[in-house]
Structure formats: structure tokens, C-alpha cells
Amino acid sequence: MLNRVLGKKIGMTQIFNEDGNVIPVTVVDIGSWLVTQVKTSDKDGYASLQLGLLKKKHRNKTFDISWLKNKKNYFSKLQEVRIDDLGEEPKFKVAQKITLEHSSLKEGSIVDVSGVSRGLGFQGVVKRWNFSGGPASHGSTFHRSPGSIGNICADGRVDKGKKMPGHMGFRRLTVKSLKVIRLDKDSGYLFVNGAIPGKKDSFVSIRMQGSV
């Protein structure tokens, strides 16, 4: 069983629980990945699966083992997932499709979700760091400026890590302690409570809390 799965963020929606309360959820597709390589402790020093996501134009075609010789032409994403030692008889085979049944996830599981946040471009200190800014009235020369950055240094030295304008977003983030609300085994969709990092169609990693 896999304690960590890879998915593609579909978007956000809302569902109703048994009490009629609305729960905001993020939908993740984890049923479109194929095993492209199996690594074992004896041969590679550690046990893992290399998973690949087929490009759209190849998803309706019959898988050909020759595709593995030139993976970049057929797979849009390749990622490794660490697993327990498989022993002498591997439980996973090349070209096998990963489904929700292969994971240890279930409704009510607590997971950590990692992904790359949306890139927001170059931003000032007010939007990037929530600075309050200066007076906005007529005649003020402060407005949304960062203010002094010298830290009263005689040589004008700027301390490392000073909060200043710059590129905002596009960082790898992990949101912890999210709850799995629903599993749809037919479509391979996973419904996670709340928001997760990344924009639509971005790739995320979902792992059971406490696992590697």
C-alpha cells in the first residue's frame, strides 16, 4: 500500500455532509498515473516507484513497452514515490495503473499536501509582506514605500533576509493536517477539505501524516 500518492489539482467545489453542512473541498485526480519503473533495495539501494503521467494524446492508446525508452515523448510528468521494501516478489509492475485501491488513504484520513503555489509576479511590500504603508493623504511622499532599510547602520548595511519588494509566490509549500472527505474510486478523484497550494492542473503530493 502507498502512503504517498501523486495527483493533479482539478479545482475547488463544495459538498454537503450528513448534517447538511457545506464543506469546501479541493478535488485531486490521482487515477491517471502509470508505473514506469520499479526500484528495489537489492538493485538500487532503496525501494520506490517511478510514476508517469501520460500526455493527453496518448491516454486513449494501448500502452506500449517501447514508450519507456523515450519517456519524454509520452509522459508529461515523472516522479518517484518511496515505498516499503518489496521483497523478492514485487507487488507493482511496470505499466500498472495506480488507483485509490493501491493507497492507504480512506475517508477521514489526515494528510499533508505539498505543491507549488501560484506565481504572482513582482510585488511591493504591502501585498507581499502585508506592510501597512504610510499616509495616503495629499502631500505624503510615503504611501506604499517600504521605508528605511539600513537598520541604523553607519555603513548603510542591509541585513540579510530584509523584507523587500520582489517575486511573490511560486514556492513549494506544504499544508498540513487536512482531512480526506470523500474518495471516488470510479473516477480516481480525491476530495480534501480546504484549499491546497497550486493553481488548476498543477501537480501535488499527498501523503499520510506521519509517513515518509
HELIX and SHEET records of a PDB file:
HELIX    1   1 SER A   41  ASP A   44  1                                   4    
HELIX    2   2 LYS A   56  HIS A   58  5                                   3    
HELIX    3   3 ILE A   65  ASN A   70  5                                   6    
HELIX    4   4 LYS A   71  TYR A   74  1                                   4    
HELIX    5   5 LEU A  100  HIS A  102  5                                   3    
HELIX    6   6 VAL A  125  TRP A  129  1                                   5    
SHEET    1   A 7 ARG A   4  PHE A  16  0                                        
SHEET    2   A 7 VAL A  22  ASP A  29 -1                                        
SHEET    3   A 7 TYR A 189  ASN A 193 -1                                        
SHEET    4   A 7 ARG A 172  ASP A 184 -1                                        
SHEET    5   A 7 ILE A 110  VAL A 116 -1                                        
SHEET    6   A 7 PHE A 203  MET A 208 -1                                        
SHEET    7   A 7 ARG A   4  PHE A  16 -1                                        
SHEET    1   B 4 PHE A  75  ARG A  82  0                                        
SHEET    2   B 4 SER A  48  LEU A  54 -1                                        
SHEET    3   B 4 TRP A  33  LYS A  39 -1                                        
SHEET    4   B 4 LYS A  97  ILE A  98 -1                                        
SHEET    1   C 2 GLY A 119  GLN A 123  0                                        
SHEET    2   C 2 GLY A 166  GLY A 169 -1                                        
END                                                                             
